[in-house]
């Protein structure tokens, strides 16, 4: 487990939720559930330092998902 050393007067801040397009939202949800099932991540409900997920796509790869018409899109 990592520990982040903070200054004594550091206070938590609340960040706004970020919007995702519906296709990417489903991809992120499936990936998060997969990580939760294998125990890599775990839910935390009482931390003041939790921030929303920020999705950044890798430059070298693309994500393929199905849209409403069941077509594969990147």
C-alpha positions as CSV (number, residue, x, y, z in Angstrom):
1,X,0.0,0.0,0.0
2,X,1.3,3.5,-0.9
3,X,1.3,6.4,1.5
4,X,1.1,10.0,0.3
5,X,2.8,12.4,2.7
6,X,0.8,15.6,3.0
7,X,1.5,18.9,4.7
8,X,-0.1,19.4,8.1
9,X,-2.5,22.1,6.8
10,X,-3.7,20.1,3.7
11,X,-7.4,19.8,3.3
12,X,-9.4,17.6,1.0
13,X,-11.3,19.2,-2.0
14,X,-14.3,18.0,-3.9
15,X,-14.0,17.6,-7.6
16,X,-16.9,17.8,-10.1
17,X,-17.9,14.6,-11.9
18,X,-16.6,14.3,-15.5
19,X,-18.9,13.4,-18.3
20,X,-18.2,10.4,-20.6
21,X,-19.9,9.5,-23.8
22,X,-22.2,6.5,-23.4
23,X,-20.1,4.0,-25.3
24,X,-16.9,4.9,-23.3
25,X,-19.0,4.9,-20.0
26,X,-19.9,1.2,-20.6
27,X,-16.3,0.3,-21.4
28,X,-15.1,2.0,-18.2
29,X,-17.9,0.3,-16.1
30,X,-17.0,-3.2,-17.4
31,X,-13.3,-2.6,-16.7
32,X,-13.9,-1.3,-13.2
33,X,-16.2,-4.2,-12.4
34,X,-13.5,-6.6,-13.7
35,X,-10.8,-5.0,-11.4
36,X,-13.2,-5.1,-8.5
37,X,-13.9,-8.8,-9.0
38,X,-10.2,-9.8,-9.0
39,X,-9.4,-7.6,-6.0
40,X,-7.1,-5.1,-7.6
41,X,-9.4,-2.2,-6.5
42,X,-11.9,-2.0,-3.6
43,X,-14.8,0.3,-2.8
44,X,-14.2,3.2,-0.3
45,X,-17.1,5.2,1.0
46,X,-15.7,7.2,3.8
47,X,-12.5,8.8,2.4
48,X,-12.4,12.6,2.0
49,X,-9.7,12.2,-0.6
50,X,-11.5,10.1,-3.2
51,X,-11.7,11.8,-6.7
52,X,-13.7,10.8,-9.8
53,X,-12.2,8.6,-12.5
54,X,-10.5,10.4,-15.3
55,X,-10.2,8.3,-18.5
56,X,-7.2,8.9,-20.7
57,X,-6.9,6.8,-23.9
58,X,-3.4,5.5,-24.8
59,X,-1.8,7.0,-27.8
60,X,-0.7,3.6,-29.2
61,X,-4.0,1.8,-29.0
62,X,-7.7,2.2,-29.7
63,X,-10.7,0.9,-27.9
64,X,-13.4,-0.8,-29.9
65,X,-17.0,-1.0,-28.6
66,X,-20.5,-1.6,-30.0
67,X,-22.9,1.2,-30.4
68,X,-26.7,1.2,-30.3
69,X,-26.9,-0.4,-33.8
70,X,-24.6,-3.2,-32.7
71,X,-21.8,-1.8,-35.0
72,X,-18.1,-1.8,-33.9
73,X,-16.7,1.7,-33.4
74,X,-13.4,2.9,-32.2
